Amino acid sequence: MIKKAGGGDFVVIRASGTDAYNSYIYSLGPINSVETLLINSRTLANDPEVERTILNAEAVFIAGGDQANYVNYWKDTKVHYALDYLRNVKQIPVGGTSAGCAILGGTYFSALQGSIISSEALKNPYMNLLTLGYNDFLKQPYLSDVVTDSHFDNRDRHGRLTTFLARMSHDKGILARGIGLDESAAVCIEPNGIGIIYGTGTAYFLNQNGIDSTPETCLSGSRLDWYRNQRAVRVYKVKGTNDGSNMFDLKTWAYGSGGLHLYYYVRNGVLHIAY
């Protein structure tokens, strides 16, 4: 992100926490300035000075925390529209981690009722904790029908991301896609849609296996069934590298390099893997 910022102004936004990222970002490379904005109310999110600072940035990073705060404080405010302007008009890098990553997709887990673990989501895809937003917040190139999730391995979120896709397919009739990330992995999406995977962790690209590969059972109070002959969701699993030599094509979702192909499917609320 620093390289893409061209030595300009780097802005971190968050709804809680401190400015601890500032010194760290300065240490990563040449940058004109680093500023953290604590935006923890809709009043601040509509403040003209906050809007001006974001619009003048050459890179914006959304910190972790609680994405419900980002939805409650920022959605449909000057901050929301400034971020959309930066990505789609000014075309500067906008990224995020944890909660900041969770709101980058066109579909997003809002956590408005709290978090949810994989076993809960698989047992009841319509549990009150499973709150999804659809194409009403940030608009990122190549992520319109994509939901993102992080802390993928250490919090075992494979099952809940698969359930998010099941809901997207069942509720909206879209070809559902998802990106899951380990804490030590990052996907950097180039203007041509190529996602380059950096770091020492792993990225997972989940893709509903065709528009007709819908869940067999996706109902309130029932365990999820998404079998489809053990081919319900195509997955590309790829490890990050320091030099960014591994990639996945987010324009076509058809190929990548450095990874392996597998499938996720769900029987009676239990996630399975097939090769």
N, C-alpha and C positions, 0 to 999 in steps of 0.2 A: 504494500500500500504506500509506503514511503517513496519507493521508486516511482510509482505511478503518480504520486502527488507532485513530482517534479521540484522538490525542495520548497514547496509552498507551505500553507498553513494547515495544520492537522488539528481536528476538533474531535474530542471524545464527549459523547453524551450519555447520560445515565439518570436514573431517578433515585438512586441511593448510593452511599459509599463516598469515596474521597477522590482526590486528584492524583492518586498513586501512579497512574499510567503515564503521567507527564514525563517524569525523569526517565522512565523505561523507554518511551518512544524516542526521546532525544538521543538515547544511547544507541539506537538501531541504525541511524544514518542521518545524512544532512537534511535538515528541515528548518524552515524559517521560524515557525512557532508551534507550540502545542498548548491547547487550552481545553480544560474540562468544564462542561456545563452540567450543573445539577438541576435537572428539570423535573421537579416533583409535584407539579400542580398544572391544571389546565390554564391557569392564569399565566404562569411562566411560559408554558408552551405556546401561548399566543402573544408573548411579549415581542415587540418589534426589534428590540436589540438582540434578543436570542435568535430570532429569525435572521437578522442581518449577519450575525456571526456564523451561523450555519451556511448561509448562502455564499459567504465569502471564502469558505473552506475549499481546500484542494483535496482533502480526504476526510472522511467521517467514520469513526468507529463507535459502535453501540456496545457499551459494556454489559456485563452480566448483572444478574439481580433477579427480579421477578417480572416476567413479561406482562403479567396482568397490570402492573403499574404503567407499562408503556402503552398498553391498549387504553387504559382508563385516562391517563394523563395526556397522551400525544395524539391519539387517533382523531382525525377531523380537526386538527389545529394547524397553526402556522408551521410547527415543527414537522408534522406529517407531510405537508405539501412542499416544504423546503427540501426534505429528503427525497421526495419523488422528483423534484426539479433537478437536484444534483445528479441523480442517476440517469435520468431520461433526457435531459436537455443539456446541462453542463457536462454530463458524462464523466464524473470523477468517481473514484472508488468509494463505495460505502460497504462496510463490513460489520461483523459483530460476533460476539462469543456468548455461548450459553443462552440466556434470555435474549440477548441482542441478536443471536443467530436465529432464535425461534420465530422472530417476527419478519424475517426476510422473505419467506415464501409467500406466494399468492394465497395459499391455504396455510393457516398457522394455528398452533395449539395456544390458545389464549390464557389458559390456566386461571380463568376468572373465578372458578370455584376451588382452586387449589390444584396441586399436581396429581398425577395418576401413574401407577406403576403398570408394567406389562401384564402381570397376572390379572389385575383388576379390569384393564381394558379388554383383554381377550375373553374374560368371563361375561362381560356385559358391555358391548360397544357403545351403548347409550347411557352408561352410568353418568350421573350428574357431574362428575369431575371431568368428563371428556368433552371439553368445550372447544369447538373449532370455529375459526373465522374464515370467510371465503371472499377473497378478492375485494376487500373493502379497506385495506390498510396500505402497506408499502407495495410499490410496483417495481419489481426488479426484472431486468431482461433475463429471459430463459427460465424464470421461476414462477410463471403464472399459474400452473397447475401442479406446483411442487410444494410439499411440506418439509420443513427441516427439523432435525433434532440433533442434540449433542449429548455429551457424557455417555456415549453410546454403549461402550463395553462395561465400564465400571459401575453403571447403574442399570445395566441390562434393559435397554430400551428398544431392542429389536422387535419385541412383541407389540409394544404400544405404537411404534411407527407403522407396523404392518396394519394395525387396527385403524390408525388414521387413514391409511390408503383405502381400507375397506369402506369406511364412512364416506370418503370422497367419491368413490365409485358408486356406492348405493344411493347416497343422498343427492348427488349432483350429476351423475351420469357421465363423469369425465374420465379420461384415461389418467388414473392417479399415479403420481410419482413422488418419491421422497428421497431425501439425502440425510444419512446419519453419519455423525462424525465422532471419533474418539476425541478426548480432550487435547491430545497432542497432534492433531491433524487439522489442516486447513485446506479448503477448496477455493482457489482463486480463479474466477471466471473471466476469460478474455472476451473482448468485443465480438469475436467470431463464435462464441459459445463453447470453446474448449475450456474445461475445468481442469486446472493443474493442481495436483495434490502435493502439498508440502508438509514437512514434519516427520515425526517418527511413528505416529499413529496411523489408523486405517480409516478410510472413507467407504461408505456403502451407498450405492445408487440403486434404489428400489423402483421397479417399473411394472405396473400392472400388465400382465401378459396378454395384451390385446383388449380392446374395448368390450368384447363379449365375455371376457374372463372375470365375471362379477362374482361376488361372494354368494355361496349357496344359502347361508343363513347369516343375516346381519339385522338383528331385531333387538328391541329393548327387552332386557331381562333374560336374554338367551345367550348362550356361549357362541362365539364366532365360529363359523365353518367357512373356510375358503380353501378348498381342496384343489379342484380343477386338475385332477390326475397328477397331483404333486407338482404342478407347474403354475400355481396361482400368480406368483410375483417373481419376476426375473430380478436377480441381484447381481451387481458387479461390485466385487470387493477388491479394493486396491489400496496398497500401503503408500504412505507419503515418503518423500525423499527430500534431502536438503537442497538438491539442485532442481527439483521439479520435473524429473524425467518421466513420471507417470501421469496419465491423464484420463479423462472421460469426456466424451462429446455430449454436451447438454443441448445442442441444437437438434440432434437426431436421436439421442439416447440409444444409439445402435452399436457403438464400439468404444473401446478404451485401450490403454496399453499398461502393462505392468501388473495387471490384476487377474482375477479368475471369476468365472461365471458360476452361479448357483441359483437355487430357487428356494423361496419361502412358501410354505403352505400351512394352513391351520385346520386341525381336526378337533372338534369338541372343545374349543378354547385353549388348545395347546399348539404352540408354534413348533414347526418341524423344518428341517433343512434337507434338500435333495441336491444331488450333484449330477 
